[in-house]
Amino acid sequence: MQKMHVTMTVNGETVEGLVEPRTLLIHFIREHLLLTGAHIGCDTGHCGACTLDIDGKSVKSCTMFAVQAEGSSIVTIEGLAAPDGTLHALQEGFRMMHGLQCGYCTPGMILRAHRLLIENPNPTEAEIRFGISGNLCRCTGYQNIVRAIQYAAAKLNGTQFQEAAE
């Protein structure tokens, strides 16, 4: 099969490669660029483990061919932390609020939450739950994931995170 040349920006750097037209974006990101943070979960677009931020939208990268990403700007989980290694508020929130167990869904969940907080910097609990509803977690029950996103929203807004009384 003839390969096609693709060029895109990933985490602020221009990358290129030769891919078969049938190569999924998740495989290009993981196998060609060696950015293995995004996971391959279901290969059907249902779980969200492969979620990336592409041109300002959350996209399940198992539903997109690499050639469709030609010219796109992509952020992966590896691109969220600061160049000096300082964690993004969401990464810190997931750590501090115990928003993960096995961690398989975490990169996709964080990237979806990242886009959610850009679109809605101060979401309610219901808005968070709706906003991440396309990303499945089979371990946590979501409560700590929601708390992690609330923590990050507060930090990004420069306010104190206040947990609800139980």
N, C-alpha and C positions, 0 to 999 in steps of 0.2 A: 504494500500500500504506500502510495506517495505521501511524504511528510510535508507539512506546511510550516512556515515560519511564523512564530507569534512573538509579539513584544507587548509588554505590559509593565506597569509600575507596581511593585510589591513592597509594602512597608517603606515606601519612599525611594526605592531604588529601581532603576530600569532593568528589567530582566528580559531575556529572550531565549527561544529554544525552537527546536524542530519537533513537531508532534504529528502523530497520525490524526486525521480529522475526527476520529471516534474517541480520542483521549479525553477523559473527563477532567475538568479543572482540578478536582481534589487530587487526582493522580499526578497531574503536572506539578502541583504545589508540593506534594509529598515526595515524589520520586525524582523529579528533575531539579527542583529547587532545594530539596532536603529540608523543607519546613514541615516538620511532622507533628506540630501542635494540633492541627485540625485532624479529627479522626474520621474514619470511614465506619459508619455504624450500620445502616440498613441498606444502602445503595438504592433506596426508593424515594428519598426526600421526606420521609416521615419523622425521623428522629432528631435531626438538626445537629448531630455531632460534627458535621462538616461545614457548619455555618462560617462564612467569611463576610467581611464588609466590602462590597464591590460597588464602586461609583456611588457611594452614599446610601446603599441599601443592604439589608441583610439578605444573603443569598445562600441557599444550600448548594454547595459546590459539587455535589454528586448529581445535580440536575442540569449542569452546564458543561458544555464542551470547552476545552482550553482555547480553541479557535474563536469561540464567542466572546472571550475575554480580551481579544485583541484591542490594544489601546486603553484598556481599563486601568483604574487605580484600585488596588486591592490592599486591605489590611487583614493580616492574620494575627493570631494570638501573640506570635513572636514580635509583632510590631506595636503592641500596646504599651509595653514597658518603656521607660525613658532610656536613652542611649547609655546612661550610666548604670542601668540596671534597676533603678527605682521603679517599684511596681506602680501600675496604674491604680487609681482608686478602686476600680472593680476587682482587680486581682487582689489588692489588699483586703477589700471587703470579703471576698470569698474565703480568704485565709483567716481573717479575724472572726468572722461570723460562722465559721465551719460550714460554708456553703457547698461543700463537696464531700463525697465519701470515696467512691472508686476513682473519680476524676475523669471518667471517659467522656461525659457530656460537657465538662467544664469549659473547654476552650470555645465551643460553639455557643454555650449558654452565656459566657462572658461577652463574646462578640455581639450576640443579639441584644444583651443588656446595654452594651456600649451604644449601639444605634438607638435603642429605646431612650436612653438618657440624653442623647443629642436631640432627639425629636421632642422629648418631654422631660425637661431637667428636674421636675419635682413631681413624679408620678405617685398616685395613691397605690395602696396595696392591690386593689382591684385592677388598676391600670398595669401594674407590674405583672400580675398573674396573666392578664390577657396578652400583654406584650411578649411574654416568653412562652406562650401556649404552644407555639410550633416547635419547641425544643423539649425533648423528653428526657427526664431523669428517672432512672429505674431504682435509685437508691435512697434519695433523701426525703421524699415527701414534700419538697419545695419550700417549706417554712424557712429554713436557713438560707436558701437561695434568695428568697424575697428579702430577708433581713440584710443579706450581703448587698443587694442592689439598693436598698434604702440607705445603708451605711455609705455606699459610694455616692449616691445622690446628695446626701448631706455634706460629705467631704468636698465634692465638686462645687457645691453651692456655698461653701464656706460657713456652714452651720454645724451645730452640734448634733450628732446622731442621738436620737432619743428613742429607746426601745419602748414599746407599748407595755403597760403594766399587765401582769398576768392575773 
